């Protein structure tokens, strides 16, 4: 299974030399295995990814965790959507009152976007994801609702030998009493348990998190605790706060790695990074 990060930010970072190494694009990850390509979320990172995909590459599957703007902002500029005959499947959670089609139609319509969903040139199929297991090509996907405002799912992806989990917007400390020491239940834990690679929200410092409880994101210390609880092999810190420049992220990662011996490999998520599992 090959995994590539195309966008790692929680929202667009200000351009400049201090934001280029970790990247400024919003959430988008590509997974390729067993002849199947999955694209996780459609932040601005999906635009350069889509520029390299043509009809000869076959079916394209985009799995959305939720419909906050930073996770769908690049969808209208995703080249395969404008290719006649290109087979595109978009998967994502419905709300309590609207299906995925109705929800995406709000984005693909004026005044937010000039092209309506029904006018896209590709062969488009939409799938409501409410949870449970399903297959796409040679991959098995497990989806479940996680703690984040609105309808939000996390994904566990397996090729039959290895597994990864993708929880880019996630606040596991919110619904767990005495997290992480005495938590009888923790959001997302079943998705991440024992995976070879966990890509997880790590937006805040502990000081920042204290004034943002309930916003749906994690302090880095909570992310480390969650990865330890799940027994993962590698942890990729993801969904960086746009106000955290390269120097601050370097410092946060160094501090996190130096506080104690970690039972997993700690990796700061950088745009363009590639992982083989």
N, C-alpha and C positions, 0 to 999 in steps of 0.2 A: 504494500500500500504506500503510495507516494502522496505526500501532503505538502501543499505550498500555500504560504500566506500572501494574499494580494492586498489586504487592507487590515490594519490592526488597531485603528483608533475608535474611540467612543463617539466622536464627532470630528469634523474637519479641523485639523491643526493649522495654525497660522504658518504660511510658508516662510522659509528662512533656513540658514545653515544649521540651526539648533534643532530642527525637526526632521531632517532628511534621513538620518540613519535608521531611525525606528519607523519612519514613514508617516505620511499625512493622510492617506486614504482610510475610509471607514470600512467596517467589517466585511471581509470576503475571504473565503478559504476554498481551495480546490483540492479534491480527493480523487485519485485515480487508482483503480485496482480491478483486477479480473475483467479487463475490457470495458469498465464502466467509469464514467466521469460524473462526479457530483460537485456542485458548487453550493457552498454553505453561505447563505446570506448574499445580499445584493447591494452592499454599500458601494461607494465610489470605486473601490478596487475592482469591481466586476467589469468596468469599462475597458481597461487594458487587457484583462483576461479575455473578454469576448472578442477583441480585435484579432486574436489568433485562432478563432474557432470558425470553421466553415461547414457547409453541408456535407463535405466528405468525411467530417469527423463524427457524423452520426448524431444520435439522440443526445440532448442536453437536459440535465435535471438540476433545477435550482431548489434548494431546501431553505426556506425562510424560518428563522426562529420566532420572529414577530414582525410587526409592521411599523415600528417606530422609524422615523424618516432616515436616520443614519444607517439603517439596515436595508432600505429599498431605494435609496437616493440614486444609485447607479443603474437601476433596472431599465429605465427608459432609454439609456444609452448603451444597452447590451446588444451588440451587433447581431447575434443570432435571432433576436426578435424581429429584425427587419429583413430577414432572408426568406424569400418565398420557398416553401417546401421544407424548411428546417423544422424538425420535430423538437419542440421544447415543452418540458413539463415543469410546472412550478408547484411546489408543495409548501403548505404553511397553515397556521392555525386560524380557524374561524373565531369570531367573537361570540358572545352569548346570543347575539341577535342576527348577525350577518355572516354569510359564508365567505370564503376566500375571494370568490369572483366579485362579489359586491364590494368587498373591502378594497381590492386592488383597483376596481373601476373608479374609485374616488381619486386615486392617484393618477390613473391614466384618463384624465378628462380635464378640460379647461376649468379654472384658470391655472391649475397646477401643471398640466402637460398638454401639448397641442394634439397629440394622437390618442385616440380612445382605444381601450383594450380590444374591442371588436375589430379595429382597423389594422392591427398588427399583421404583418405579412406572413409570419411563421405559422406552422401548425401547432397551436397552443392548446395544452390540456392543463387544467387546474385541479389540484387535489387538496381537500380539507384534511388536515392532520390534527387529530384530537388525542392521539396517544396510541400505544401499542406497537406491534412489530409488523414490518412490511419489507418487501424485497424490491430492489431496483437493479436490474441486470444481475451481475454476480455479487452484489453486496446485500447484506441484511442490515436494516435500520431499525432501531428501537427509539421511539419518541415518547416523551413524557412532559407534562406541564411542570414548570419550575417557578420559583419565587422571583417575580419581576412584574411590574405593573402592566395590566392588560393581559391578553392571551399570549403566553410565551411558552415555547417548548425548547427542550434541549435534545440533542441527538447522540446516540451511540451507534457507531458504524463498524461492522465486522466483515472481513473478507473470508471468514471461516478459519483463519489461523491467528490473525492479529485483530486488535480492536482499538478504536480511538473514541473519545467523547468530545463534544463541542458544546460548551455552555458559555457563550460570550457575554450574556447579560444575566447575571445570577447573583442572588443575595442569600446564600445558605444560612447565614446567621440569623436571618429575620424570623423564620418559623421554628427555630430549634431552641428549646430552653437550655440555658447554661452551655451554649455552643462554645467549644466543641467537646467538652469533657463529659457531659452527662446527657447528650442528645439522644432521645429515644427514636426520633425521626429527623432526617435531614433532607431537605429538598435536593433532588438531583443525584443522590448518592447511588441509587441503583444504576443510573446511566454511566457513572464514572467508575464503578467498582472494578478494580483490577485491570484497567485499560493500559495499553502500552504507551498511549499518548493522550494527555488531557489538555485541551485548549480552553482556558477559563478566564472569565472576568477578573481583572485585578486593577480596577480603576483608581482606587483611593488609598491614601495613607490612613492610618488610624485616626489622626486628627481630623482629616477631611470627612471621614466616614461618620464621625460622631454627630455632625450636623446634617447628615444626609441619610439617616436610617429610614428605610422604607422606600428609597428611590430605586431599588432593584439592582444595586451594584455592590461589589465586595471591596473591603479593605484587603490589601495584599496579605496581611497576616491571616485573615480568614481564608483566603485562597490556599495558602500553605497548609492550614489546618484541614481544610476540605480534602486536599490531595493526599494528605497523610491518612485521613480516615478512609479514603477510597482505596488506598494501597496501589497508587499508580506508579508506573515506571519513569515517565517523563512528564513534567508540567511546563506548559508554555503560558507565560503571563500575557494577557490579551486585553483588548478594549481599553487601551491607555487613555487617560484623561488628556484632552487636547491642550491643557495648560501645562502638562509635564513635558518639558523639552528633553533632549537627549541626555544632557548632563544630569538632570534630576532623575531620569529613569535609570541611568547607570548607577547612581548613588542608591536608589531604592533597591535595585537588584543586588548590589554588593552588600548592603545592610541585611537584606533578607537571607542571603546565602551565608553570611557570617555570624548570624545570631545563634545558630545551632546546627548540628549535623543533620542533614535532610536525608530521608530514606528514598529519595527520587532525584533525578537530574532536573535542575531548575534552569529554564531557558527563557530569556526575555524575547517576546514576540517581535520580530522585525520584518517589515515588508520585504518580500522576496525570499524569505527563509524557506528551505525545503527539508522535509523530514521523510526518512524511509523507515517504515515499521513492518 
